[in-house]
Each structure stands twice: as C-alpha cells, then as structure tokens.
C-alpha cells in the first residue's frame, strides 16, 4: 500500500500535482495533514490526532511525502509531523523497512535542498525507514515528467515489482 502524505495546506496545489505525476498509474491513499489537528512536539491536547495519522501510515509499505518549500524549508505541517514521531519512545518496529520518497515543490536554492535532503535522510535512518530520495522543482509541472521524477519513479516501480 502507498500513502501520499500531503504536507501542503493546499489540497490541490502544486505539491499535490507533483505527487500525482509521480504516482501516475499507481493505486494510493492520500492523507492531507491539514485535515488533522497535530499538536507541536511536547504539547498535550485532547483533540490531538497525531496517533490517528501515525496508525494509518504504519499500514503502508511506501510513504510519499510532498511539501511546498516555504522560507527555505519544507512546510510546518511536515516539520510538526516529523517532530511528533519523536514522541514515540523507541523507534517502533512498525516503521522499519518502509520506503520513503520525498517530493518538494518550490524554489531551488541548492544549499537548502541539500539540508532538507539530509534532514529527511537522517529522519529515515533514525526510525528505520528506507529513504529513496528527493525530487524538487520550481518548473511548470508538465516539464518535470520524465525528467527529475524519472529516477524516483524507476525506484518505485522496481520496489513494487519486487513484492
């Protein structure tokens, strides 16, 4: 099972369009993080829905995160979600071996992209996920198909064929 985790506040924006191009022809479920109330790391609230999202994601073999680039970083929705995984006392077995793809839509200053790639790589390493890489673009979406997405799409195709 593939989950597309949309970390944009816009459910039909460029980030989601990029992910749809990436997942074209594949069956997947979408989780829009904006639909869930997820408290900041270290905060407690009755209405917190982090574990609801987390439980859904443990069912998937493949995670595809997509986010716009805001202020030289991924969205606050994604940052909060990643922070909250640290609320789980030990890296849970439920995450081990899951494949993670990372898609960013927005401007492309190289230093920032390298840092975001590094941050996601470290997150995956810390929690036992297998990081498959990043694609980023500020080009019109029709220009990216068959270009930056192709290497990641080939990885996804191989992973799914091996199952």
C-alpha positions as MATLAB code, in Angstrom:
seq = 'XXXXXXXXXXXXXXXXXXXXXXXXXXXXXXXXXXXXXXXXXXXXXXXXXXXXXXXXXXXXXXXXXXXXXXXXXXXXXXXXXXXXXXXXXXXXXXXXXXXXXXXXXXXXXXXXXXXXXXXXXXXXXXXXXXXXXXXXXXXXXXXXXXXXXXXXXXXXXXXXXXX';
ca = [
       0.000    0.000    0.000;
       1.192    3.515   -0.858;
       0.313    6.592    1.184;
       0.726   10.072   -0.221;
       1.236   12.390    2.739;
       0.407   15.894    1.598;
       2.100   18.429    3.859;
       0.732   21.431    1.997;
      -2.158   23.456    3.370;
      -3.473   23.406   -0.205;
      -5.118   20.061   -1.016;
      -4.912   20.614   -4.759;
      -1.821   22.795   -5.108;
       1.421   22.302   -6.978;
       2.846   19.927   -4.356;
      -0.073   17.535   -4.753;
       0.021   17.889   -8.534;
       3.712   16.923   -8.433;
       2.892   13.858   -6.328;
       0.084   12.857   -8.676;
       2.538   12.958  -11.579;
       4.948   10.843   -9.568;
       2.277    8.281   -8.665;
       0.547    8.303  -12.056;
      -0.968    4.899  -12.774;
      -0.472    3.687   -9.188;
      -3.097    2.978   -6.561;
      -2.557    5.050   -3.408;
      -4.300    6.679   -0.458;
      -3.895   10.381    0.349;
      -3.526   11.867    3.816;
      -3.770   15.658    3.897;
      -2.008   16.686    7.105;
      -4.016   19.916    7.122;
      -7.143   17.825    7.895;
      -5.721   16.681   11.225;
      -5.051   18.536   14.445;
      -1.488   17.622   15.339;
      -0.026   19.364   18.367;
       3.544   20.604   18.451;
       6.237   18.359   19.919;
       5.971   18.175   23.703;
       2.426   19.579   23.857;
      -0.617   17.683   25.085;
      -4.207   18.202   23.972;
      -7.330   16.056   23.950;
      -8.049   16.825   20.305;
      -4.569   15.773   19.130;
      -4.795   13.408   16.142;
      -1.139   12.530   15.635;
      -1.564    8.887   16.580;
      -4.559    8.565   14.256;
      -2.339    9.635   11.334;
       0.591    7.564   12.560;
      -1.520    4.385   12.805;
      -2.748    4.836    9.236;
       0.797    5.238    7.988;
       2.006    2.085    9.710;
      -0.314    0.167    7.335;
       1.576    1.355    4.235;
       4.734   -0.086    2.670;
       5.555    3.134    0.815;
       5.300    6.726    2.013;
       5.451    9.635   -0.420;
       5.808   12.968    1.355;
       5.084   16.072   -0.672;
       5.566   19.618    0.560;
       5.908   23.130   -0.754;
       9.076   24.995    0.102;
       8.317   27.850    2.491;
      11.064   30.077    3.828;
      13.856   27.770    2.648;
      12.343   24.685    4.283;
       9.505   22.207    3.992;
       6.132   23.141    5.450;
       5.407   23.492    9.141;
       2.839   20.697    8.804;
       5.589   18.281    7.780;
       8.020   19.549   10.411;
       5.428   19.095   13.152;
       4.616   15.566   11.973;
       8.298   14.566   11.851;
       8.875   16.103   15.292;
       5.982   14.142   16.724;
       7.384   10.819   15.579;
       9.996   11.547   18.249;
       7.155   11.391   20.827;
       7.178    7.637   20.331;
       9.641    6.414   22.989;
      11.584    3.960   20.832;
      11.804    3.660   17.079;
       8.889    1.300   16.568;
       9.129   -1.859   14.540;
       6.049   -0.672   12.640;
       8.243    1.794   10.702;
      11.177   -0.472    9.943;
      11.737   -1.107    6.260;
       9.070    1.224    4.929;
      10.141    3.050    1.780;
      10.038    6.851    1.800;
      10.071    9.176   -1.212;
      10.291   12.954   -0.744;
       8.882   15.499   -3.223;
       9.341   19.258   -2.864;
       7.680   21.955   -4.944;
       9.057   25.465   -4.942;
      12.243   27.429   -5.320;
      15.504   25.558   -5.571;
      18.369   27.198   -3.708;
      20.918   24.379   -3.635;
      22.120   24.706   -0.030;
      18.612   24.498    1.346;
      17.698   21.489   -0.788;
      20.823   19.684    0.407;
      19.857   20.420    4.024;
      16.279   19.202    3.510;
      17.523   16.045    1.811;
      19.921   15.498    4.718;
      17.168   16.067    7.294;
      14.876   13.515    5.649;
      17.738   11.058    5.239;
      18.528   11.342    8.974;
      14.860   11.024    9.937;
      14.633    7.794    7.941;
      17.858    6.433    9.377;
      16.747    7.198   12.941;
      13.403    5.449   12.540;
      14.316    2.532   10.319;
      12.700    3.763    7.105;
      14.458    3.327    3.769;
      14.994    6.712    2.150;
      14.649    6.514   -1.624;
      15.492   10.121   -2.397;
      14.170   13.528   -3.269;
      12.819   15.298   -6.327;
      12.355   19.054   -6.344;
      11.249   21.529   -8.956;
      10.027   25.040   -9.499;
       9.393   24.305  -13.173;
       5.967   24.018  -14.662;
       4.781   20.577  -13.702;
       4.437   19.288  -17.256;
       8.184   19.911  -17.710;
       9.208   17.652  -14.825;
       7.560   14.458  -16.025;
      10.233   12.207  -17.476;
      12.999   14.384  -16.057;
      13.531   14.794  -12.307;
      10.751   12.389  -11.389;
      12.004    9.602  -13.645;
      14.774    8.236  -11.376;
      12.448    8.111   -8.356;
       9.639    6.618  -10.424;
      12.008    3.875  -11.569;
      12.913    3.108   -7.939;
       9.228    2.924   -7.013;
       8.490    0.670   -9.991;
      11.322   -1.685   -9.012;
      10.221   -1.790   -5.358;
       6.652   -2.630   -6.282;
       7.719   -5.222   -8.873;
       9.896   -6.987   -6.273;
       6.928   -7.531   -3.928;
];
